[in-house]
């Protein structure tokens, strides 16, 4: 609930901005709020959700994120930046109000010895006729660490370091797909691919992301996390590889001729090839976004919220989020420099190779958590399942 306050104050400062420093302060506040929210919300949802629907509900976090991105892109076509900030201040205001009616998570309450409050919270979440006493017993019986404070020796526990390694690597691999760089530079990429309405194309990409994230939410608890991650990695590897081929085919033809007629002919051939092959760029971008939205978009956040034992859940999740945003910053910051160094084709072939590594990592390292309680998942990492 308190995550919404930096959002509201940040957007208020942006709306009232009279100089660039007010914009900086507003963006810092909204950035802090984004970081905290990306940590707290998946954990909250995983702890209040039933095992049968945790994948679907957990994926809705990413669905709301991409829906917000799509809304911001669409609003940006019609509104100036100040009115766009006004529009963006509405969702956190609603969150502040509506979260007043939501309970604390039953697992947190049980970890504090508040059994009666945990049962009340479960009745609110599961319904008045649910077997809340049995579920409380299951959670309480599995939480052997109840009241246990984190010590350095706990880091040598396979129930801690194994899920932490999986969580951190999933966050790094998610960003190494190049998703944030590609989305941030989507309009520039489409301009390079010779689309006249590149801003509209960017909105279309956002729509594709929303649609396929919604598909992921519907099938997550039936298809399983690993299957969607593997399918997602293959789709992204193929699409970025084809994108690299497109830029290679449409790159300028080197020539040493000084004949003006030859130069004009070469330029005409390049423009002709670019227009003829422009559909490849759009199809590759669509396939990449669809693939990311099906697996590597929502699933790392979902798995992060499922795999950590209660005594390290906050710290371990914070480390994962930090790794994610740090990698996002590095990839986005270096994207243009890498493009200058490797060329447009080279940078996409690099992302294609990293997406292929995602697939291998998923096959050999990521456990399937579909249909398991949080306690069963933790027992798997400890080797006691």
Residue pairs with C-beta under 8 A, 6 or more apart in sequence:
1 95
1 96
1 99
1 100
1 102
3 33
3 36
3 37
3 40
3 41
3 92
3 95
4 33
4 92
4 93
4 95
4 96
4 99
5 33
5 96
6 29
6 30
6 32
6 33
6 36
7 29
7 30
7 33
7 37
7 89
7 92
8 89
8 92
8 93
8 96
9 29
10 25
10 26
10 27
10 28
10 29
10 30
10 31
10 33
11 26
11 30
11 85
11 86
11 88
11 89
11 92
12 26
12 89
13 22
13 25
13 26
13 29
14 22
14 23
14 26
14 27
14 30
14 81
14 82
14 85
15 82
15 85
15 86
15 89
16 22
17 23
17 26
17 82
26 85
33 92
35 321
35 325
38 301
38 321
38 324
38 325
39 317
39 318
39 321
41 61
42 58
42 61
42 301
42 302
42 304
42 305
42 317
43 305
43 313
43 314
43 317
44 105
45 54
45 57
45 58
45 60
45 61
45 305
46 54
46 58
46 302
46 305
46 306
46 374
47 105
47 106
47 107
47 108
47 305
47 374
48 103
48 105
48 106
48 121
48 125
49 57
49 58
50 126
51 371
51 372
51 373
51 374
52 221
52 371
53 221
54 221
54 302
54 306
55 220
55 221
55 225
55 302
55 369
55 370
56 217
56 218
56 220
56 221
58 220
58 298
58 301
58 302
58 305
58 306
59 213
59 216
59 217
59 220
59 298
59 299
59 302
60 217
61 298
61 301
61 302
62 213
62 216
62 293
62 297
62 298
62 301
63 210
63 213
63 214
63 216
63 217
63 298
66 206
66 209
66 210
66 213
66 293
66 297
67 210
68 91
69 183
69 206
69 209
70 203
70 206
70 207
70 209
70 210
71 87
72 84
72 88
73 202
73 203
73 206
74 203
74 206
75 84
75 87
76 84
76 199
77 199
77 200
77 203
79 87
103 120
103 121
103 124
103 125
104 117
104 121
105 121
106 118
106 119
106 121
106 122
106 125
106 135
106 136
106 139
107 118
107 139
107 143
107 310
107 374
109 115
109 117
109 118
109 121
110 118
110 136
110 139
110 140
110 143
110 146
111 143
111 146
111 147
111 310
113 146
113 147
115 136
115 140
118 136
118 139
119 132
119 133
119 136
122 130
122 132
122 135
122 136
123 130
123 132
126 132
126 135
138 373
138 375
139 375
140 146
142 373
142 375
142 378
142 379
143 310
143 375
145 309
145 310
145 311
146 310
148 311
149 311
150 311
150 312
150 315
154 160
154 311
154 312
155 161
157 382
158 381
158 382
158 383
159 309
159 378
159 381
159 382
160 308
160 309
160 312
160 316
162 381
163 307
163 308
163 309
163 316
163 378
163 381
164 308
164 312
164 316
164 319
164 320
166 303
166 307
166 365
166 366
166 367
167 300
167 303
167 304
167 307
167 308
167 316
167 317
167 319
167 320
168 319
168 320
168 323
169 361
169 365
170 299
170 300
170 303
170 304
170 320
170 366
171 300
171 304
171 320
171 321
171 323
171 324
171 327
172 323
172 324
172 327
173 296
173 300
173 354
173 357
173 358
173 361
174 296
174 297
174 300
174 324
174 327
175 324
175 327
175 328
175 330
175 331
176 327
176 331
176 351
176 354
176 357
176 358
177 236
177 292
177 296
177 351
177 354
177 355
177 358
178 240
178 331
178 335
178 347
178 348
178 351
178 354
179 292
179 296
179 297
180 328
180 331
180 332
181 331
181 332
181 335
182 189
182 285
182 288
182 351
183 205
184 332
184 335
185 335
185 336
186 198
186 201
186 202
186 205
186 285
187 198
187 199
187 201
187 202
188 198
189 281
189 285
190 198
190 201
190 202
190 281
190 282
190 285
191 198
192 247
192 344
193 246
193 250
193 274
193 278
193 281
193 282
194 274
194 275
194 278
195 201
195 278
195 281
195 282
201 282
205 285
205 286
205 289
208 286
208 289
208 290
208 293
209 289
209 290
209 292
209 293
209 297
210 293
211 290
211 293
212 289
212 290
212 291
212 293
212 294
213 293
213 294
213 297
213 298
215 293
215 294
216 228
216 293
216 294
216 295
216 297
216 298
216 299
217 298
219 228
220 228
220 298
220 299
220 302
220 370
221 370
221 371
224 368
224 370
225 299
225 302
225 303
225 366
225 368
225 369
225 370
226 362
226 363
226 366
226 367
226 368
228 294
228 295
228 299
229 295
229 296
229 299
229 358
229 359
229 362
229 366
230 295
230 359
230 362
230 363
231 291
231 294
231 295
232 291
232 292
232 294
232 295
232 296
232 297
232 299
232 358
233 291
233 295
233 296
233 355
233 356
233 358
233 359
233 362
234 291
234 355
234 359
235 287
235 288
235 290
235 291
235 294
236 288
236 291
236 292
236 296
236 351
236 352
236 355
236 358
237 352
237 353
237 355
237 356
237 358
237 359
238 287
238 352
239 284
239 285
239 287
239 288
239 291
240 284
240 288
240 348
240 349
240 351
240 352
240 355
241 348
241 349
241 352
242 280
242 283
242 284
242 287
243 280
243 281
243 284
243 285
243 288
243 348
244 344
244 345
244 346
244 347
244 348
244 349
244 352
245 280
245 345
246 277
246 280
246 281
246 284
247 343
247 344
247 345
247 348
248 345
249 273
249 277
250 270
250 273
250 274
250 277
251 343
251 344
251 345
252 270
253 266
253 269
253 270
255 262
255 263
255 266
257 263
296 358
300 324
303 366
303 369
304 317
304 320
304 321
305 317
306 369
306 374
306 377
307 367
307 369
307 377
307 378
307 381
308 316
308 317
308 378
309 378
335 347
338 346
338 347
338 350
339 347
342 350
367 377
367 380
367 381
369 377
372 380
376 385
379 385
